Amino acid sequence: MEDYNKAFMMEAIRLGIEGMNNDEGGPFGAVIVKDNEIIGRGNNKVILLNDPTAHAEIVAIRAACNRIKTFQLDDCILYTSCEPCPMCLRFNLLGKT
């Protein structure tokens, strides 16, 4: 694994651990990367927000879209601390992340 891939994975893992330690949700973290720069971060916030859709991937996707001011995440890569659930995987396939 190249160094930058490892760094992005480590950040996703760190976010998952941080969120779990703060009782925000399960031990899941995610980052969205474009041009080797993190443009969105997220951890599972299902418990914190009482929102069953607040998975780490969705939180990261929302943050990335907000940052780049578009709903399209073409040429982006999603790094997650574990395999995405069917909902997040489906969104990622449709969103080309």
C-alpha positions in Angstrom: 0.0 0.0 0.0 1.4 3.4 -1.0 2.1 5.8 1.8 -0.7 8.2 1.0 -3.3 5.4 0.8 -2.1 4.2 4.2 -2.4 7.7 5.7 -5.9 8.1 4.4 -6.9 4.7 5.8 -5.3 5.6 9.2 -7.3 8.8 9.3 -10.5 6.8 8.6 -9.6 4.4 11.4 -8.8 7.3 13.8 -12.1 9.0 13.1 -14.0 5.7 13.9 -12.1 5.2 17.2 -12.7 8.9 18.1 -16.4 8.7 17.4 -16.8 5.4 19.3 -14.9 6.9 22.3 -17.3 9.9 22.3 -20.4 7.6 22.2 -21.5 9.0 18.8 -22.1 5.7 17.1 -20.3 2.5 16.0 -16.6 2.3 15.3 -16.7 3.5 11.7 -14.8 6.3 10.1 -14.5 7.5 6.5 -12.7 10.1 4.4 -13.3 11.4 0.9 -10.2 12.2 -1.1 -9.8 14.3 -4.2 -6.4 15.0 -5.8 -4.7 13.4 -2.8 -6.4 15.8 -0.4 -9.1 15.0 2.2 -12.2 17.0 1.3 -14.6 15.2 3.7 -14.3 13.4 7.0 -17.0 11.5 8.9 -17.6 9.0 11.7 -20.7 7.1 12.6 -23.1 9.6 14.3 -26.2 7.4 14.4 -26.5 7.6 18.2 -25.4 11.2 18.5 -27.9 12.5 15.9 -30.7 9.8 16.3 -30.4 9.4 12.6 -30.2 5.9 11.1 -28.6 7.3 7.9 -25.7 9.1 9.7 -23.2 6.4 8.8 -19.6 7.5 8.6 -19.6 7.3 4.8 -22.7 9.5 4.5 -21.3 12.0 7.0 -18.1 12.2 5.0 -20.0 12.5 1.7 -22.1 15.4 3.1 -19.0 17.1 4.3 -17.2 16.7 1.0 -20.2 18.0 -1.0 -20.5 21.0 1.3 -16.8 21.8 0.9 -16.7 21.6 -2.9 -20.2 23.0 -3.3 -21.6 20.2 -5.5 -23.4 17.0 -5.1 -21.1 15.2 -7.6 -18.0 13.5 -6.3 -16.4 12.6 -9.6 -12.8 11.6 -9.3 -13.0 11.1 -5.5 -12.0 8.1 -3.5 -13.8 6.9 -0.4 -11.7 5.3 2.4 -13.5 3.6 5.1 -12.5 1.8 8.3 -14.5 -1.2 7.2 -16.6 -2.4 4.3 -19.5 -0.1 3.6 -23.0 -1.3 4.4 -25.4 -2.0 1.4 -26.9 1.6 1.6 -23.5 3.3 1.6 -22.0 0.9 -1.0 -25.0 1.6 -3.4 -24.5 5.3 -3.0 -20.8 5.0 -3.6 -21.4 3.0 -6.8 -23.9 5.6 -8.1 -21.8 8.5 -7.0 -18.6 7.0 -8.6 -16.6 7.5 -5.4 
